[in-house]
């Protein structure tokens, strides 16, 4: 079940190279390392907020590549670069990094400019049963001071639709003071946001498949001083893959 869910629950900012303009949605979904190295290539269209707290969306069309090694190393336009130390198929845990583009100086008005950096993360997922996947992730180095800490927790399930699968998930983010002050203008630790995810996967040949996802996020108690800050944001992804 985790393989099916992982195939459809793509990371809108679950580590995608350019999708980390928002601060929410960084949970990762992947299987245990394969018995043999696997490669996939394709193209993906991504829509994301222009910056944390902005309603305007930016759509980008990019090439896509996935490499998952039998020893646990991976490099992916969906999940970043990292190591999957999964001990078995019930647990998936590891570390990864990916570029976080933050908020440009043009988008920084009442909230601060958050520059480009490589975002490190520790993640762990547990397959509780055939239909329930529990997810967790902790990221550091967030925010202006790079002292921000982001802890995200989620639950994902899958609904079979014939040979296809509809994935549904919900998650919430807790941030420390440095994290929340940079992204939502609140100078104290606490819950930062919650989000819903809907995703779909369809394989139309042994080597070709398409994945789609849409994610809605709601920021909890954004500060009034944040000005034009939008408490509701969304992002999407559509990817066409060729397994090599």
C-alpha positions as CSV (number, residue, x, y, z in Angstrom):
1,X,0.0,0.0,0.0
2,X,2.9,2.4,0.8
3,X,4.2,2.0,-2.8
4,X,0.9,2.9,-4.2
5,X,0.5,5.9,-1.9
6,X,4.1,7.0,-2.5
7,X,3.5,7.0,-6.2
8,X,0.7,9.5,-6.1
9,X,1.4,11.7,-3.1
10,X,4.0,13.8,-4.8
11,X,5.6,16.6,-2.7
12,X,4.4,19.9,-3.7
13,X,6.9,21.1,-1.2
14,X,7.6,17.6,0.0
15,X,11.1,18.4,-1.2
16,X,10.6,19.3,-4.8
17,X,13.4,21.4,-6.2
18,X,11.4,24.5,-6.9
19,X,8.3,23.9,-4.9
20,X,9.6,25.1,-1.5
21,X,8.5,28.7,-2.0
22,X,5.9,27.9,0.7
23,X,6.8,26.8,4.2
24,X,4.1,24.1,4.5
25,X,4.0,20.6,2.9
26,X,7.4,19.1,3.4
27,X,6.5,15.6,4.4
28,X,8.2,12.9,2.2
29,X,6.7,9.8,0.7
30,X,8.8,7.0,-0.6
31,X,9.3,3.2,-0.5
32,X,12.0,1.2,1.2
33,X,15.2,1.1,-1.1
34,X,14.6,-1.1,-4.2
35,X,16.4,-4.4,-4.7
36,X,17.9,-2.9,-7.8
37,X,18.7,0.7,-8.7
38,X,15.7,2.4,-10.4
39,X,15.6,5.4,-12.8
40,X,12.6,7.4,-14.1
41,X,12.6,10.5,-16.3
42,X,9.9,12.8,-17.4
43,X,8.4,16.3,-17.2
44,X,6.4,18.1,-14.5
45,X,4.3,21.2,-14.3
46,X,4.2,22.8,-10.8
47,X,2.1,25.5,-9.5
48,X,3.0,27.2,-6.2
49,X,2.6,30.4,-4.2
50,X,5.0,33.1,-5.3
51,X,6.2,33.3,-1.7
52,X,5.0,32.3,1.8
53,X,1.9,34.3,2.5
54,X,1.1,35.2,-1.2
55,X,-2.0,34.2,-3.0
56,X,-0.5,34.7,-6.5
57,X,0.7,31.4,-8.0
58,X,3.6,30.7,-10.3
59,X,3.5,27.8,-12.8
60,X,6.7,26.2,-14.0
61,X,7.4,23.4,-16.5
62,X,10.5,21.5,-15.8
63,X,12.3,18.2,-16.6
64,X,12.0,15.5,-13.9
65,X,14.2,12.7,-12.8
66,X,14.1,10.1,-10.0
67,X,16.9,7.9,-8.9
68,X,16.5,5.5,-6.0
69,X,19.5,3.2,-5.2
70,X,19.4,-0.2,-3.6
71,X,21.8,1.1,-0.9
72,X,19.4,3.9,0.1
73,X,20.8,6.9,-1.7
74,X,18.4,8.9,-3.8
75,X,18.3,12.0,-6.0
76,X,14.9,13.2,-7.1
77,X,13.1,16.3,-8.4
78,X,10.3,15.3,-6.0
79,X,12.2,14.4,-2.9
80,X,15.6,16.1,-3.1
81,X,18.9,14.4,-2.4
82,X,19.4,12.1,0.6
83,X,19.7,8.7,2.2
84,X,16.8,6.3,3.0
85,X,17.8,4.1,5.9
86,X,14.6,2.1,6.0
87,X,15.1,-1.1,8.0
88,X,12.0,-2.8,6.5
89,X,8.9,-2.1,4.4
90,X,6.9,-1.0,7.5
91,X,9.3,1.9,8.4
92,X,10.9,4.5,6.0
93,X,13.3,6.9,7.7
94,X,16.3,9.0,6.6
95,X,17.7,12.4,5.8
96,X,17.5,14.7,2.8
97,X,18.3,18.2,1.6
98,X,16.7,20.4,-1.1
99,X,16.8,24.1,-2.2
100,X,14.4,26.4,-0.4
101,X,13.9,29.7,-2.2
102,X,11.9,31.5,0.5
103,X,10.6,35.1,-0.1
104,X,12.3,37.4,-2.5
105,X,13.1,41.0,-1.7
106,X,10.4,42.1,-4.2
107,X,7.8,40.0,-2.2
108,X,9.1,41.2,1.2
109,X,6.9,44.0,2.5
110,X,5.7,43.7,6.1
111,X,7.3,40.2,6.4
112,X,11.1,39.7,6.0
113,X,13.1,38.6,3.0
114,X,14.0,34.9,3.4
115,X,17.0,34.0,1.2
116,X,18.0,30.9,-0.7
117,X,19.4,28.0,1.3
118,X,19.8,24.2,1.3
119,X,17.1,22.9,3.6
120,X,18.1,19.8,5.7
121,X,15.5,17.4,7.1
122,X,15.1,14.2,9.1
123,X,12.0,12.1,8.2
124,X,10.3,9.0,9.4
125,X,7.1,7.2,8.1
126,X,5.3,4.2,9.6
127,X,2.9,2.0,7.7
128,X,0.4,1.3,10.4
129,X,-1.8,-1.0,8.2
130,X,-2.6,-1.5,4.5
131,X,-4.6,1.8,4.4
132,X,-2.9,4.1,6.9
133,X,0.5,5.7,6.6
134,X,1.7,8.0,9.5
135,X,4.3,10.6,8.6
136,X,6.7,12.9,10.4
137,X,9.6,15.3,9.5
138,X,11.8,17.8,11.3
139,X,13.6,20.5,9.4
140,X,16.2,23.0,10.7
141,X,17.8,26.1,9.3
142,X,14.5,27.8,8.5
143,X,13.8,31.6,8.5
144,X,15.9,34.7,8.4
145,X,18.2,33.7,11.2
146,X,18.5,30.1,10.0
147,X,17.5,29.1,13.5
148,X,14.0,28.1,12.6
149,X,12.8,24.6,13.4
150,X,9.8,23.1,11.6
151,X,8.1,19.9,12.8
152,X,5.4,18.4,10.5
153,X,3.0,15.5,11.2
154,X,0.6,13.9,8.8
155,X,-1.7,10.9,7.9
156,X,-2.1,9.6,4.4
157,X,-4.5,6.9,3.1
158,X,-5.4,5.6,-0.4
159,X,-8.7,4.8,-2.1
160,X,-8.3,2.2,-4.9
161,X,-10.1,3.2,-8.2
162,X,-9.8,0.1,-10.3
163,X,-6.1,-0.1,-11.2
164,X,-5.6,3.5,-10.1
165,X,-5.4,5.1,-6.7
166,X,-6.7,8.3,-5.1
167,X,-4.6,9.4,-2.2
168,X,-5.9,11.6,0.6
169,X,-3.9,13.2,3.4
170,X,-3.9,15.8,6.2
171,X,-0.9,17.3,8.0
172,X,0.0,20.0,10.5
173,X,3.1,22.1,11.1
174,X,4.6,23.2,14.4
175,X,7.3,25.9,14.4
176,X,9.6,27.5,16.9
177,X,9.8,31.3,17.4
178,X,12.4,31.9,14.6
179,X,10.3,29.9,12.2
180,X,6.9,31.5,12.8
181,X,8.3,35.1,13.0
182,X,9.9,34.7,9.5
183,X,7.0,33.0,7.8
184,X,3.8,34.2,9.4
185,X,4.8,37.2,11.5
186,X,4.1,35.7,15.0
187,X,7.0,36.1,17.5
188,X,6.4,33.0,19.5
189,X,6.4,29.2,19.0
190,X,3.3,27.2,18.2
191,X,1.2,25.5,15.5
192,X,1.8,27.3,12.2
193,X,-0.5,25.7,9.6
194,X,-2.5,22.6,8.5
195,X,-3.1,21.3,5.0
196,X,-5.1,18.8,2.9
197,X,-3.7,16.9,0.0
198,X,-5.5,15.0,-2.8
199,X,-3.5,13.0,-5.3
200,X,-4.1,10.6,-8.2
201,X,-1.9,8.2,-10.2
202,X,-2.6,6.3,-13.4
203,X,-0.3,3.9,-15.2
204,X,-1.2,3.5,-18.9
205,X,1.6,1.1,-19.9
206,X,4.4,-0.9,-18.3
207,X,6.8,2.0,-18.6
208,X,4.6,5.2,-18.6
209,X,2.5,6.7,-15.8
210,X,1.1,10.1,-14.8
211,X,0.8,11.5,-11.3
212,X,-1.2,14.6,-10.1
213,X,-1.6,16.3,-6.8
214,X,-3.3,19.4,-5.3
215,X,-2.7,20.7,-1.9
216,X,-4.6,23.3,0.2
217,X,-3.0,25.0,3.3
218,X,-4.4,27.2,6.0
219,X,-2.1,29.3,8.1
220,X,-3.1,29.4,11.8
221,X,-3.4,32.9,13.4
222,X,-1.3,35.0,11.0
223,X,-0.3,38.2,12.6
224,X,-2.3,41.4,11.7
225,X,1.0,43.2,11.1
226,X,1.7,40.8,8.2
227,X,-0.3,43.2,6.0
228,X,-1.2,41.5,2.7
229,X,-0.4,38.0,4.1
230,X,-2.9,35.3,2.8
231,X,-3.9,32.7,5.3
232,X,-5.0,30.2,2.6
233,X,-2.7,29.0,-0.1
234,X,-2.6,26.1,-2.6
235,X,-0.3,24.4,-5.0
236,X,-0.4,21.6,-7.5
237,X,1.8,19.3,-9.6
238,X,1.2,17.2,-12.8
239,X,4.0,14.8,-13.8
240,X,4.5,12.4,-16.7
241,X,7.0,9.6,-16.1
242,X,9.0,7.1,-18.2
243,X,10.5,4.2,-16.2
244,X,13.9,3.2,-17.5
